Amino acid sequence: MVLAVLAAIVVAVARWSRRPGWDGRHRLALAAGGLLTYAWHSFTMTPVIAAPGWLIVVSHVVFALAAVLLLVAEARRVITREVRTPAGADVVTLRSYDLGE
């Protein structure tokens, strides 16, 4: 059952990613969903190594904060690359080589 759901998700994302307008925001959303799910799921798992309880919680919190900071940094990069037109129509993707950098 789990494999069927995962297969359906893969097919849906593959189809959506071919549509016009699919850009960095969508890729960021997919990556953020996976990374944040992994981060919160770590709090519910049994540790692989023996360590004091406080150390395990602290390590999970540090990982979760690092994940959020990574996503915020990438979101800023995605926002600076993609500028909406004044009318709010299509999205124009700007790359560093487009800007002469």
GROMACS elastic network, one bead per residue, 0.5 to 0.9 nm:
[ bonds ]
;  ai    aj funct       b0    kb
    1     4     6  0.51168   500
    1     5     6  0.64043   500
    1     6     6  0.87341   500
    2     5     6  0.51768   500
    2     6     6  0.62108   500
    2     7     6  0.85629   500
    3     6     6  0.50398   500
    3     7     6  0.59957   500
    3     8     6  0.85097   500
    4     7     6  0.50655   500
    4     8     6  0.61576   500
    4     9     6  0.86646   500
    5     8     6  0.50726   500
    5     9     6  0.62587   500
    5    10     6  0.87037   500
    6     9     6  0.50629   500
    6    10     6  0.62231   500
    6    11     6  0.86645   500
    7    10     6  0.50932   500
    7    11     6  0.62038   500
    7    12     6  0.85848   500
    8    11     6  0.51408   500
    8    12     6  0.60903   500
    8    13     6  0.86011   500
    9    12     6  0.50708   500
    9    13     6  0.60788   500
    9    14     6  0.84190   500
   10    13     6  0.52690   500
   10    14     6  0.60277   500
   10    15     6  0.86087   500
   11    14     6  0.50869   500
   11    15     6  0.62046   500
   11    16     6  0.86288   500
   12    15     6  0.52013   500
   12    16     6  0.61174   500
   12    17     6  0.85215   500
   13    16     6  0.50263   500
   13    17     6  0.58934   500
   13    18     6  0.87264   500
   14    17     6  0.52995   500
   14    18     6  0.67741   500
   15    18     6  0.55896   500
   15    19     6  0.71581   500
   16    19     6  0.54681   500
   16    20     6  0.87974   500
   16    22     6  0.74644   500
   17    20     6  0.80935   500
   17    21     6  0.86744   500
   17    22     6  0.56665   500
   17    23     6  0.82543   500
   17    26     6  0.83477   500
   17    27     6  0.88060   500
   18    21     6  0.87958   500
   18    22     6  0.71161   500
   19    22     6  0.60564   500
   20    23     6  0.86030   500
   21    90     6  0.74939   500
   21    91     6  0.70967   500
   22    25     6  0.77928   500
   22    26     6  0.62449   500
   22    27     6  0.81326   500
   23    26     6  0.56197   500
   23    27     6  0.66223   500
   23    28     6  0.87872   500
   23    82     6  0.86550   500
   23    91     6  0.86880   500
   23    93     6  0.79849   500
   24    27     6  0.50093   500
   24    28     6  0.59170   500
   24    29     6  0.84505   500
   24    75     6  0.89782   500
   24    78     6  0.60084   500
   24    79     6  0.87153   500
   24    81     6  0.85126   500
   24    82     6  0.80686   500
   24    93     6  0.87169   500
   25    28     6  0.50438   500
   25    29     6  0.61418   500
   25    30     6  0.87382   500
   25    75     6  0.78055   500
   25    78     6  0.65072   500
   25    79     6  0.80160   500
   25    82     6  0.86439   500
   26    29     6  0.50127   500
   26    30     6  0.63263   500
   26    31     6  0.86663   500
   27    30     6  0.51727   500
   27    31     6  0.62170   500
   27    32     6  0.84929   500
   28    31     6  0.51006   500
   28    32     6  0.58836   500
   28    33     6  0.84400   500
   28    71     6  0.79205   500
   28    74     6  0.76093   500
   28    75     6  0.71265   500
   28    78     6  0.79621   500
   29    32     6  0.50377   500
   29    33     6  0.60526   500
   29    34     6  0.86844   500
   30    33     6  0.52278   500
   30    34     6  0.64507   500
   30    35     6  0.86957   500
   31    34     6  0.52802   500
   31    35     6  0.60583   500
   31    36     6  0.84622   500
   31    71     6  0.85795   500
   32    35     6  0.50928   500
   32    36     6  0.57994   500
   32    37     6  0.81565   500
   32    67     6  0.86322   500
   32    68     6  0.86135   500
   32    71     6  0.65933   500
   33    36     6  0.54400   500
   33    37     6  0.59683   500
   33    38     6  0.85329   500
   34    37     6  0.52042   500
   34    38     6  0.61902   500
   34    39     6  0.86519   500
   35    38     6  0.51393   500
   35    39     6  0.61869   500
   35    40     6  0.88727   500
   35    64     6  0.89153   500
   35    67     6  0.68674   500
   35    68     6  0.87846   500
   35    71     6  0.87682   500
   36    40     6  0.62092   500
   36    41     6  0.82807   500
   36    64     6  0.74901   500
   36    67     6  0.70954   500
   36    68     6  0.77041   500
   37    40     6  0.54462   500
   37    41     6  0.58808   500
   37    42     6  0.85497   500
   38    41     6  0.50808   500
   38    42     6  0.62082   500
   38    64     6  0.88163   500
   39    42     6  0.54371   500
   39    43     6  0.74863   500
   39    60     6  0.74051   500
   39    61     6  0.85440   500
   39    63     6  0.69553   500
   39    64     6  0.51985   500
   39    65     6  0.88855   500
   39    67     6  0.73559   500
   40    43     6  0.57041   500
   40    44     6  0.75479   500
   40    60     6  0.84392   500
   40    64     6  0.72911   500
   41    44     6  0.54677   500
   41    45     6  0.67029   500
   42    45     6  0.53372   500
   42    46     6  0.83134   500
   42    47     6  0.86656   500
   42    60     6  0.66012   500
   42    64     6  0.89055   500
   43    46     6  0.83190   500
   43    56     6  0.87545   500
   43    57     6  0.73456   500
   43    60     6  0.65220   500
   43    61     6  0.86048   500
   45    48     6  0.88331   500
   46    49     6  0.89334   500
   47    50     6  0.69421   500
   47    51     6  0.80893   500
   47    56     6  0.74199   500
   50    53     6  0.89545   500
   51    54     6  0.83377   500
   51    55     6  0.65624   500
   51    56     6  0.66175   500
   52    55     6  0.53910   500
   52    56     6  0.65628   500
   52    57     6  0.89841   500
   53    56     6  0.52168   500
   53    57     6  0.63792   500
   53    58     6  0.86656   500
   54    57     6  0.52125   500
   54    58     6  0.60949   500
   54    59     6  0.85722   500
   55    58     6  0.50634   500
   55    59     6  0.60517   500
   55    60     6  0.85792   500
   56    59     6  0.51886   500
   56    60     6  0.62739   500
   56    61     6  0.86813   500
   57    60     6  0.51443   500
   57    61     6  0.61773   500
   57    62     6  0.86184   500
   58    61     6  0.50602   500
   58    62     6  0.60957   500
   58    63     6  0.85712   500
   59    62     6  0.50955   500
   59    63     6  0.61623   500
   59    64     6  0.85865   500
   60    63     6  0.51038   500
   60    64     6  0.60924   500
   60    65     6  0.85765   500
   61    64     6  0.50534   500
   61    65     6  0.60825   500
   61    66     6  0.84667   500
   62    65     6  0.51846   500
   62    66     6  0.60742   500
   62    67     6  0.85539   500
   63    66     6  0.50457   500
   63    67     6  0.61084   500
   63    68     6  0.86772   500
   64    67     6  0.50230   500
   64    68     6  0.62695   500
   64    69     6  0.86587   500
   65    68     6  0.50699   500
   65    69     6  0.61208   500
   65    70     6  0.85060   500
   66    69     6  0.50697   500
   66    70     6  0.60585   500
   66    71     6  0.85737   500
   67    70     6  0.51041   500
   67    71     6  0.62191   500
   67    72     6  0.86532   500
   68    71     6  0.50811   500
   68    72     6  0.61292   500
   68    73     6  0.86120   500
   69    72     6  0.50454   500
   69    73     6  0.61471   500
   69    74     6  0.85781   500
   70    73     6  0.51792   500
   70    74     6  0.62054   500
   70    75     6  0.85280   500
   71    74     6  0.50664   500
   71    75     6  0.59144   500
   71    76     6  0.85492   500
   72    76     6  0.62449   500
   72    77     6  0.87201   500
   73    76     6  0.52516   500
   73    77     6  0.64840   500
   73    78     6  0.88402   500
   74    78     6  0.61872   500
   74    79     6  0.85778   500
   75    78     6  0.50206   500
   75    79     6  0.60769   500
   75    80     6  0.86233   500
   76    79     6  0.50822   500
   76    80     6  0.62276   500
   76    81     6  0.86657   500
   77    80     6  0.52720   500
   77    81     6  0.63075   500
   77    82     6  0.88337   500
   78    81     6  0.51639   500
   78    82     6  0.62912   500
   79    82     6  0.53749   500
   79    83     6  0.71936   500
   80    83     6  0.69835   500
   80    94     6  0.81109   500
   81    92     6  0.84184   500
   81    93     6  0.59147   500
   81    95     6  0.61952   500
   81    96     6  0.81521   500
   82    91     6  0.65314   500
   82    92     6  0.58680   500
   82    94     6  0.59481   500
   82    95     6  0.86881   500
   83    91     6  0.62434   500
   83    92     6  0.57745   500
   83    93     6  0.68303   500
   83    94     6  0.75772   500
   84    87     6  0.79711   500
   84    88     6  0.57805   500
   84    89     6  0.70689   500
   84    90     6  0.67715   500
   84    91     6  0.50550   500
   84    92     6  0.64450   500
   84    93     6  0.89461   500
   85    88     6  0.51663   500
   85    89     6  0.60145   500
   85    90     6  0.67288   500
   85    91     6  0.67227   500
   85    92     6  0.74357   500
   86    89     6  0.76629   500
   87    90     6  0.86711   500
   88    91     6  0.79618   500
   94    97     6  0.82792   500
   94    98     6  0.61399   500
   94    99     6  0.74106   500
   95    98     6  0.51948   500
   95    99     6  0.68056   500
   96    99     6  0.52599   500
   96   100     6  0.65943   500
   96   101     6  0.55378   500
   97   100     6  0.51402   500
   97   101     6  0.57373   500
   98   101     6  0.76937   500
